[in-house]
């Protein structure tokens, strides 16, 4: 398994447990990016670190890609793997194809075009949520039987066994008497989110000066962490490192995020959530908006800032074994 972003740790945590319970050997590689390595440590998962993010520029990303492909192949070749699994790591599916190892990858955003042109084409099996129309994936060479689909959100699977830890609030010094808002900045080094969106800074400034709110900001990078801290907003808390974000979301009154995973975690946990995402909305978010489980935010003054009632959440839980079974179908294509 290859983990190249923070969310991948969360997706694969229950799948790794299931595989090891079944007696399978699992090895993990990871890219040094955002909170990926910290989350692996937090969840007690050991990994071999291979490469880092290439930064904002296309040239930097290309250099990082070729360097990491070479390193992954060199690491994997003597290990004689039976299967390679990823959540959007195109380096893994490309490396696996070169080595003759079947691979399966899952993703839940269809407009990461360059990433998908590389990673989805190279994969043996591709697993997407049912909310993404098949025709949006066809130009990546992804059609049944290569394409497999699952109902609901991936977050409803990996959070199935999750119960929040109230201690995360004490660790951050959160005042439980005020409205707790959790914020996630935009993925400003992602190729599909290249244009600056002023809405998130406006929302941060609005909440940071609000007297009846405490806003916990979960940065993606150290640069974001230092930027938010430098604003010295009185109602903003910035953790020093990766925290139990899922507990924080579950205990929040409101979540505001410019990225997909945290929005969908909030929806899966039944927490009111707003999106400030500036890119093209994918099928998953489109469906959540239709269902009223995700609200687009155009003005921070439109936020409904009030305390949630205890046990008011409407959680959805799904069996992660279904996701694992879909991914393992790639083994049937092994020569």
N, C-alpha and C positions, 0 to 999 in steps of 0.2 A: 504494500500500500504506500502511495506517495501523497503527502500532505503539503500543499503549497500555499494554503491560506488558513486563517484561524478557524473558519467554519468547518473545514474538513475534519478537524479533530473531533468535533461534536457529532458529525454525521457518522463517523466510523467507530466511535467509542463502543456503542452497543453491538455493532457487527463484529468487532474484534473479540469482544467477550463471547459472543455466540460461537464464533469459529474456534476459539481456544477451548471452550467447553465441549465442543465436538471432537477435540483431539487434533486439530489442525495447527500447524506452525505458521505464525504470522510475523513478518518482518516489516518494519516501517522506515521509510525515508521521509525527510521533511526539508522544506526550504526555510531559510532564516528570513522570515517576513512577518511584519506586524506582530501579533501575539501568538503565532503558531507554536513556537518552541515553549513559551511560558505555559500555554494551555496543555501541551503534551505533558509537561512536568506536573501541572495541577491535577491531571487525570491519571497520573502514574503510568504513562506510556513512554517506553524508551524508543528512541529513533536515531537513525544515522543522518546527520545533517549534510545535505548535498546542495550547495549553491545558495544564492540569495536573489532578491528581486532586482530586476534590471533598472529600476527607476522610472522616471516619467517619459524619457525619450524612446522612440521606436528603435533607434540604433542600440541603446542600452539594453532594451528588452531582447533584441535579436542576439546580441553578444551573450547575454545571460542564457538564452535558450540553447544555443549551440554548445556552450561550455557545460551546461547542466546535462544535456543529452549525452555528451561524451562521458561525463562522470557517472551518470546513472547506468549506462551500458557496462562500463568497466566494473562497477560495483555488483551488478546483477548477474553478469555472464557466468562466473564460477559457481553461483548458488543454485542453478538449475531449478528455477521456479516453475510451478505448475500453472499459476494464474497471477495476473496483475490487476489490482483494483484501484480506482481513483474517483475523486469527485471533481472533475474538470481539469485534472493535471494532464495537459497535452504532452508534456515531456514523458510521462509514464506510458501512455498508449503508443507514442512514437517509438520509444525505446523497446517496449514489449514486442511490437511488430517486427522491429529490426532483429530481435533475438528469437523470433518464432514462438513467443509465449502468448497464449490467448489473454485478452484483456477485456474488462468491462468498466465503463465509466458512467457516472450519473451526473446530471446537471439539472438546474431548474430555472435557467434564464437563457432564452433562445437567441438573443441579439449580440452575444459576444462573438462576432463574426470571425475574426482572425483566429481566435482560440479554437472555435469549433471546426473551422476548415482544416486545422491541423489535427486536433485531438479526436473528434468524432469520426473522421474518415479512417483514422488508424485503428480505432477500437474494434474489437470483435462483436461486442454487444453494447448497446447504448440504452440507458434507463432514464426516462423523463416522466414528470407528472402528467396525468390525463388532461389537466387544464391547458396545456400547451398544444395548439392545433398541429396535427401531423404535417400539414403543408408548410409550416414554418421551418421544418427540419429537413425537408426533402432535398434542398439544394446543398446540404452538407453530406449527401449520400446516405442519409439515415431514413430507412423505411422498414416496416416489418418484413421479415422476421428479425432483422438486426435491431430494430427499435422495440423496446418493451416499455410498458407504462404502468404507473401505480396511481391509485386514488389519493386525493388529499395532498397535504404538505409533507415534505421530508421531515420538517420539524415535529410533526405529530407522531412520527416514528421514533426519532432519537430522543424525544422528551417523554416517551411513554412511561418510563420508570422514574421520572424525575419528580422530586418533592423539594420545594424551596427551603433554603436554610436562612432563617431570620437573622442569624449572626452576621450575615454580610452587611446589614445595615449598621450594626454596632461597630463593625470594623472600619466603616467609612465615616462614622460619627454623624449619621443621618438623624435629623430631628423628625421623629415619627408623627408629630402633631401637624406638620405642614404637608402640602401636596408634593409628592415625590415624582419628579419627571426624569426619565432616563433618555439621554440623547446619544446618538451615534453620528459622527461626521460623515461626509461623502467620501467614497473611495477615490480620492483625487489622484492616485497614481494608476488607475485602471484605464485601459485604452478605450473602453466604451463609456467613459465618464470624463471626457477631456475638457468640457466647457464648464467654467466656473458658474456655480449657482449661488446667487446672493441670498437666497431664502434661508439657508441654514445659519449663516452668521447673523442674520436679522433675528431669527428665532432664538439663537443663543443669547444675543444681547437683550432681548425682551425678557426671557426667563431669568437671566442672570441678575437682573435688577428688580425682579418681582419679590415683594416682601413676604408673600404667603407660599412661596415655592422654594424647594431645594432641587437643583438640577444636577444630576450626576452625569458627567460627560465621559464616554468610553472611547478614547481616541484609537485610531487604527495604527498610527505610527508615533514615534518619539517627537517628530517635528510637529505633529498636530497637538500632542500633549503640551509641549512647550509654548505653542501659540496660544492655546486656550488659557493656560496658566498666566501668560503674560497680559491677558486682558484684565486680570484681577477683579472679576465680577463677584459681587458679595454673595450671591445665592448659588454659586457654582462650586461643585466638588469634582476634582480630577484625581482618580486613583493613581498611585505611583506605578503600578504594574497591572497585569491581567488579573481580573477578579472573577468571582462566580457570577457572570453576567446573567445567566438564566435565573438564578435566585433573585437578582436585582430586578429583572424584568417582571417576574411573577409577583413581586411585592410592590411594584410601582403602581402609581395611580394613572400615569400616562406615559407612553413611549413615543418619541419622535426620532425617526431615523432616515438618513439619506441613502441607506443601502437596503438590500433585500432580506438578508438572513434575520436581522434583529426584528424587522417588521413582522416577518412570518413567525418568529418565535413568540412574539407578543400575541399574534392572532391565535396561534395554537394554544397558548396559555389563557386565552380569554381576556386579555388586557387591552384597553382602548389604545389604538395606535394610529399615528399620522405619518405619512411619507412626504419627504421633501425631495425625493429623487428627481434629478434633473435630466436623466437619460430617457430612452424609449422604454415605456412600461412593457413588461413581459406578460405572458398569458396567466401566470400565477397571480401576479398583482392585479391584473384586470379582473380576474374572478373574485378575488378578495374584496375589491372595491364594489363589484356588483352585489356581493353578499352583505355588504355593510361592515365587514370585519377589518377593513383598512380604509382610512380617509385621506385623500390628497389635501395637503396644506398649502394654501397660497398666501396666507396672512397669519402671522403668529397670534394676532389678537383673536383669531377664530378658535384657538385651543380651548377645550372645555376643561378648565383647571379646577377639579374638585376631588375630594377624597373618595376612593372606592369603598364600597361596603365590603366587609370581610366575607370571604367565601362567595363573592358575587361573580367569579369568573366562570366561563362556560368552556371548559377544556375539552379537547378532542385528543384521544390516545389511540394509536394504531400499533400493530405488532411489527417490530423491526425485522422479524424473521422473514416477512414478505419481501422487503427490500433485498435482504441477503439472498433469498432464493432466486430473485430476478438476476442479480449480479452473477450468481454461480452458474447460470445457464451458459456462460461463455466457456465453461469447461467441456461442454458437449461438442465444441468446435475444435478441440485440441486434436492435432494429428496423431 
